[in-house]
């Protein structure tokens, strides 16, 4: 039996197009969850969950571990494709 709340449907699927990537971090647009890296250290930073873990006013319900897993994957791809964005000037 799945973990569904009484009267609720399944969780909302997490998709790649729900994320905004920039050198300053990655944001899951529906929930506002964001990862902001420290300058020059793309894998060291701060995670702000914002509305992640809450049912959104429009009824969407994202599973936090699914959002975080997609966020980590997309961020790793972004950093690998754009290494010069994360170099520290000496």
TAWOJO-V804530 format. One record per residue. N is the residue number from 0. RES is the residue in three letters. SS is DSSP state (H for helix, E for strand, L for the rest). PHI is phi in whole degrees, -180 to 180 (NA if undefined). NEAR is the number of other ideal C-beta (glycine too) atoms within 8 Angstrom. Layout:
N:RES:SS:PHI:NEAR + N:RES:SS:PHI:NEAR
This chain:
0:UNK:L:NA:2 + 1:UNK:L:-76:4 + 2:UNK:L:-89:3 + 3:UNK:L:-112:7 + 4:UNK:L:-75:4 + 5:UNK:L:-57:4 + 6:UNK:L:77:3 + 7:UNK:L:-108:6 + 8:UNK:L:-84:3 + 9:UNK:L:-77:4 + 10:UNK:L:-69:7 + 11:UNK:L:-77:7 + 12:UNK:L:-64:4 + 13:UNK:L:-93:10 + 14:UNK:L:-125:5 + 15:UNK:H:-57:6 + 16:UNK:H:-74:4 + 17:UNK:H:-89:8 + 18:UNK:E:-113:12 + 19:UNK:E:-112:6 + 20:UNK:E:-111:7 + 21:UNK:E:-155:6 + 22:UNK:L:-57:6 + 23:UNK:L:-84:5 + 24:UNK:E:143:10 + 25:UNK:E:-130:13 + 26:UNK:E:-129:9 + 27:UNK:E:-87:16 + 28:UNK:L:-58:8 + 29:UNK:L:-62:9 + 30:UNK:L:-103:13 + 31:UNK:L:79:11 + 32:UNK:E:-61:15 + 33:UNK:E:-140:11 + 34:UNK:E:-118:12 + 35:UNK:E:-120:8 + 36:UNK:E:-78:12 + 37:UNK:E:-75:6 + 38:UNK:L:-55:5 + 39:UNK:L:78:6 + 40:UNK:E:-137:9 + 41:UNK:E:-62:8 + 42:UNK:E:-104:6 + 43:UNK:E:-122:6 + 44:UNK:E:-173:11 + 45:UNK:E:-121:5 + 46:UNK:E:-106:8 + 47:UNK:E:-112:9 + 48:UNK:L:-71:9 + 49:UNK:L:47:8 + 50:UNK:L:-94:9 + 51:UNK:L:-62:12 + 52:UNK:L:101:5 + 53:UNK:L:-104:6 + 54:UNK:L:-77:5 + 55:UNK:L:-75:11 + 56:UNK:L:-54:3 + 57:UNK:L:-84:4 + 58:UNK:L:94:6 + 59:UNK:L:-67:8 + 60:UNK:L:-138:9 + 61:UNK:L:-93:14 + 62:UNK:L:-79:8 + 63:UNK:H:-54:9 + 64:UNK:H:-66:6 + 65:UNK:H:-72:10 + 66:UNK:H:-65:14 + 67:UNK:H:-64:10 + 68:UNK:H:-63:8 + 69:UNK:H:-66:12 + 70:UNK:H:-61:13 + 71:UNK:H:-63:8 + 72:UNK:H:-64:8 + 73:UNK:H:-65:12 + 74:UNK:H:-65:12 + 75:UNK:H:-61:8 + 76:UNK:H:-63:8 + 77:UNK:H:-65:10 + 78:UNK:H:-64:12 + 79:UNK:H:-63:7 + 80:UNK:H:-81:6 + 81:UNK:L:-133:9 + 82:UNK:H:-61:8 + 83:UNK:H:-66:5 + 84:UNK:H:-67:7 + 85:UNK:H:-112:12 + 86:UNK:L:-76:7 + 87:UNK:L:-99:6 + 88:UNK:L:-73:3 + 89:UNK:L:-91:2
